[in-house]
Amino acid sequence: MHSESYGDWTPEQAEAGVLSDAQAMRVLARRLPKAELHVHFLGAVRRSFPFADNSQRLLPDEYAGATDFFARLRQVAPSLTSAHMFEQATLRLLEEHINCGCVHVEVMATPGEIGFSPVPPIDALLAMGRAFEEIRRYTGVTGGIILGTDRADDPKRGFDVVELAMKARDAGAPVLGIGNDGDLINPVIDFAPALEFARKQGFHTTCHLDTPQDVIEGLALPLDRADHAYDLKGRPELMAQYKARNIPITSAPGAVAYMMPGVVKSPADHPADEFRRFGIKTSIGTDDPSFFHTDIAQEYLQAQQVYGWDRYDMVEVAMTSLEMAWIDPRDRDERLAAWRMAAEGLIEDPRSTRAPVAA
């Protein structure tokens, strides 16, 4: 009776079907080896983190505007009351990204924000560095920290951030670069001397470009990368200059659509794919994943859906993120080759090729 009602099948017949494209994309978004290049430390601390004082309540579960968002963001640091908590928060961030396919993670931290913690910034950075060291030891995942100068500060204080980065690096913390973030008080161009100083000390440089004027001034900054730069949208003459300067852009389509629906009405309106088609290297990042209820696998899947990427596009976006990453040059080429092999092995059936977490 059962066979007459439902038909018979064998395990071999059941497994012989082709995985649907929608299901394949969901798995591919999570398994592809990729780099996270735009995630803020404080904005990645999840509500599940074991704060000693029930500070989970400070993390917003509902969005109440930018003022509330930044106020709550700044309340995370005071609840990180020990170096151990900084280490554990970093470990959780890294583990989450590894579980979404990341093989390289760069974490942004602004001393002016983590400085609200009772832990001295140098101790906080060293604790974060220990988390990177531990993760690398048992997974091989690479990455490090980007310290941000603060646009709300006197631009001359940017030199203090570079000095802190040098001190932390000398003590063993994996500080890779210097960025720029914060409330849009001072023109971004005013931080050019600090960024130039950072370059002379051997650091990579990046900068949040958050206004139409920023993307113009960004061309006068000593940048290895730019962050956001969404106001390049529909401005091919400026995009051509970024392409000619070989300045890649870290994009966060989901975060921008979440905070700025009056400007970017949906992730499809974000110019990340416009950058890509124009020939500007761009990566997909989470920005503040705890606050925006996302992770990098979700961001990849969302981008695939709104931009209509196929499996080959997904592989190229992931590989571009790794090419943009600040990876140790001593084994960079070998790692990139291994990651590409792993990524391409997932195209036909994302279930069948085990993508390693590192080369």
C-alpha positions in Angstrom: 0.0 0.0 0.0 2.8 2.4 0.8 4.5 1.8 -2.5 1.2 2.3 -4.4 0.5 5.6 -2.6 4.0 7.2 -2.6 6.1 5.2 -5.0 9.4 3.6 -4.3 12.9 5.1 -4.4 16.4 4.0 -3.5 19.0 6.1 -1.6 21.0 6.2 -4.9 18.0 7.6 -6.7 17.4 10.2 -4.0 21.0 11.4 -4.0 21.3 11.6 -7.8 19.2 14.8 -8.1 20.8 18.1 -8.8 20.9 20.6 -5.9 18.5 23.5 -6.5 20.3 26.8 -7.3 18.7 28.5 -4.3 19.9 25.8 -1.9 23.3 25.8 -3.6 23.7 29.5 -3.1 22.7 29.3 0.5 25.5 26.7 1.1 28.0 28.5 -1.1 27.5 31.8 0.7 28.5 30.1 3.9 31.3 27.8 2.7 33.2 30.0 0.3 36.7 30.9 1.6 36.5 34.7 2.0 37.8 37.7 3.9 35.9 40.0 6.2 37.5 43.4 5.8 34.8 45.7 7.3 33.7 44.7 10.8 33.8 46.9 13.8 34.8 45.2 17.1 32.2 46.9 19.4 29.5 46.4 16.8 30.2 42.7 16.6 29.7 41.9 20.3 26.6 39.7 20.4 23.8 39.8 22.9 24.9 36.3 24.0 28.2 37.5 25.3 28.5 36.8 29.0 28.8 40.3 30.4 29.2 40.4 34.2 26.7 43.2 34.7 23.8 42.2 32.3 25.0 44.7 29.7 23.3 42.7 27.0 20.4 45.1 27.5 22.6 47.9 26.1 22.8 46.2 22.7 19.9 47.4 20.6 17.3 44.8 19.5 15.3 47.5 17.7 16.7 50.3 15.6 15.8 53.8 17.0 17.9 56.0 14.7 21.5 56.9 14.4 21.8 58.9 17.6 20.5 55.9 19.7 22.6 53.5 17.7 25.9 55.3 18.3 25.0 56.0 22.0 24.4 52.3 22.6 27.5 51.3 20.6 29.6 53.5 23.0 28.1 51.8 26.0 29.5 48.4 25.0 33.1 49.2 25.9 32.5 50.2 29.5 31.0 46.7 30.1 34.3 45.1 28.9 35.9 45.4 32.3 39.0 43.1 31.8 41.5 42.2 29.2 40.1 38.6 29.4 36.8 40.0 28.2 38.4 41.7 25.2 40.1 38.4 24.4 37.0 36.4 24.7 34.9 38.9 22.7 37.5 38.8 19.9 37.5 35.0 19.9 33.8 34.9 19.6 33.9 37.3 16.7 36.6 35.3 14.9 34.8 32.0 15.5 31.6 33.3 14.1 33.4 34.4 10.9 35.2 31.1 10.6 31.8 29.4 10.7 30.8 31.5 7.8 33.8 30.6 5.7 36.2 33.4 6.5 39.9 32.5 6.2 41.0 36.1 6.9 39.5 38.6 9.3 40.4 42.3 9.8 38.7 43.9 12.8 38.3 47.6 13.1 38.7 49.3 16.5 38.7 53.0 17.4 40.8 53.8 20.5 38.5 56.7 21.3 35.6 54.1 21.6 37.3 51.2 23.3 38.9 53.8 25.6 35.6 54.0 27.4 36.5 50.6 28.9 38.4 50.7 32.2 41.0 48.5 30.5 43.9 50.6 29.0 43.8 50.5 25.2 47.2 48.9 24.9 46.1 46.1 27.2 42.8 45.7 25.2 44.8 45.5 21.9 47.2 42.9 23.3 44.3 40.8 24.5 42.7 41.0 21.1 46.0 40.0 19.6 46.1 36.9 21.9 42.7 35.9 20.4 44.1 36.2 16.9 47.2 34.1 17.9 45.0 31.4 19.4 42.7 31.2 16.4 45.6 31.1 14.0 47.2 28.3 16.0 44.3 25.9 15.7 42.6 27.0 12.4 45.3 28.8 10.4 43.0 31.8 9.9 44.9 35.0 9.3 44.1 38.7 10.0 44.5 41.4 12.5 43.4 44.8 13.8 42.8 48.1 12.1 43.1 51.1 14.5 40.8 54.0 13.6 41.5 57.7 14.0 38.4 59.6 15.1 36.9 62.3 13.0 35.4 63.9 16.1 38.9 64.4 17.5 41.5 67.0 16.7 43.2 65.5 13.5 46.5 65.9 15.3 45.4 63.2 17.7 45.6 60.8 14.7 49.3 60.7 15.3 48.6 59.4 18.9 46.6 56.5 17.3 49.6 55.6 15.1 51.9 55.8 18.1 49.5 53.4 20.0 49.5 51.1 16.9 53.3 51.0 16.9 53.4 50.3 20.6 50.9 47.5 20.3 52.7 46.0 17.2 56.0 46.1 18.9 54.4 44.2 21.8 53.2 41.5 19.5 49.6 42.5 18.6 48.7 42.0 14.9 48.0 45.7 14.1 47.8 45.8 10.3 46.7 49.2 9.4 45.3 52.6 10.4 41.8 53.8 9.4 39.5 56.7 10.1 35.9 56.6 11.5 33.6 58.4 13.9 31.2 61.3 13.9 31.6 63.5 10.8 32.9 66.5 12.6 36.3 67.2 10.9 36.9 67.0 7.1 38.4 63.7 6.2 41.2 65.4 4.3 42.5 66.8 7.6 43.7 63.3 8.6 46.0 63.0 5.6 49.2 63.8 7.7 48.4 61.1 10.2 47.7 58.6 7.5 50.9 59.5 5.7 52.8 59.1 9.0 51.1 55.6 9.4 52.4 54.6 6.0 55.9 55.6 6.9 55.7 53.4 9.9 54.8 50.4 7.7 51.0 50.3 8.3 48.4 49.9 5.6 45.8 52.7 5.4 42.1 52.9 4.8 39.4 55.5 5.6 35.6 55.6 5.9 34.2 57.9 3.2 30.7 58.7 4.3 29.7 61.8 2.4 29.8 63.2 -1.2 32.7 65.4 -0.2 34.5 62.5 1.4 34.7 60.6 -1.9 36.3 63.6 -3.5 38.8 64.2 -0.7 39.5 60.5 -0.6 41.5 60.8 -3.8 43.9 63.2 -2.1 44.5 60.8 0.8 47.3 58.2 1.0 44.9 55.2 0.9 45.5 51.5 0.3 41.7 50.9 0.6 38.5 52.9 1.2 35.5 52.0 3.3 31.9 52.5 2.2 32.3 55.3 -0.5 28.7 54.7 -1.4 28.4 58.3 -2.7 30.5 57.3 -5.7 27.2 55.8 -7.0 26.3 57.1 -10.4 29.6 59.1 -10.7 31.6 57.3 -13.3 34.2 60.1 -13.5 35.1 59.7 -9.9 34.9 55.9 -10.0 37.4 56.1 -12.9 39.9 57.9 -10.7 39.5 55.3 -7.9 40.0 52.6 -10.5 43.1 54.3 -11.9 44.5 54.8 -8.4 43.8 51.1 -7.7 41.9 51.9 -4.5 39.6 48.9 -3.6 36.5 49.6 -1.6 35.0 47.6 1.3 31.2 47.6 0.9 28.5 46.9 3.5 25.2 46.9 1.5 23.1 45.4 4.2 24.3 47.8 6.9 23.8 50.9 4.7 20.3 49.9 3.6 19.5 49.2 7.3 20.6 52.7 8.5 19.9 54.8 5.5 16.7 53.6 3.7 16.0 57.1 2.6 19.2 57.1 0.5 19.8 53.4 -0.2 16.2 52.0 -0.4 17.4 48.4 -0.5 20.7 46.6 -0.8 20.1 46.5 -4.5 20.5 50.3 -4.6 23.9 50.1 -3.0 26.7 50.5 -5.6 28.8 47.5 -4.6 27.9 45.7 -7.8 28.3 48.9 -9.7 31.9 49.1 -8.4 32.5 45.5 -9.4 31.2 45.9 -12.9 33.2 49.1 -13.3 36.4 47.3 -12.4 36.9 48.5 -8.9 37.7 45.8 -6.5 35.1 45.5 -3.7 34.4 43.2 -0.8 31.3 42.5 1.1 31.4 43.1 4.9 29.0 43.2 7.9 30.0 46.5 9.5 28.3 46.1 12.9 26.8 42.6 12.6 25.3 42.5 16.1 23.5 45.7 15.7 22.3 44.9 12.2 21.2 41.3 13.0 23.4 39.7 10.3 26.5 37.7 9.6 28.8 37.6 6.6 27.1 34.5 5.1 23.8 36.3 5.2 25.4 39.4 3.5 26.8 37.2 0.7 23.4 35.5 0.1 21.6 38.8 0.2 24.0 40.4 -2.3 23.7 37.4 -4.6 19.9 37.7 -4.5 19.7 41.4 -5.2 22.4 41.6 -7.8 21.6 38.4 -9.5 25.1 36.9 -9.1 25.7 33.3 -10.4 28.0 30.8 -8.7 31.0 32.0 -10.7 30.3 35.6 -9.6 30.1 34.5 -6.0 33.5 32.8 -6.3 35.0 35.9 -7.8 33.6 38.2 -5.1 35.0 36.0 -2.4 38.4 35.8 -4.1 38.4 39.6 -4.6 38.0 40.0 -0.9 41.0 37.8 -0.3 43.1 39.7 -2.9 42.1 42.9 -1.1 43.2 41.5 2.3 46.3 42.6 4.1 47.9 39.1 4.1 51.5 38.4 5.0 53.4 38.7 1.7 55.7 35.8 2.6 53.0 33.2 1.8 50.3 35.3 0.2 50.5 33.8 -3.3 50.4 30.2 -1.9 47.4 31.0 0.2 45.5 32.7 -2.6 46.1 29.8 -4.9 44.9 27.3 -2.3 41.8 29.3 -1.5 40.9 29.7 -5.2 41.2 26.0 -5.7 38.9 25.4 -2.7 36.4 28.0 -3.9 36.3 26.7 -7.5 35.8 23.2 -6.2 32.5 24.3 -4.6 30.9 25.6 -7.8 29.4 22.5 -9.2 28.1 21.2 -5.9 28.8 23.2 -2.7 28.2 20.1 -0.6 30.8 17.9 -2.1 34.2 19.6 -1.8 35.5 20.3 1.7 36.6 24.0 1.7 39.5 24.2 4.2 39.6 27.2 6.6 43.1 28.0 5.6 45.9 27.2 3.3 
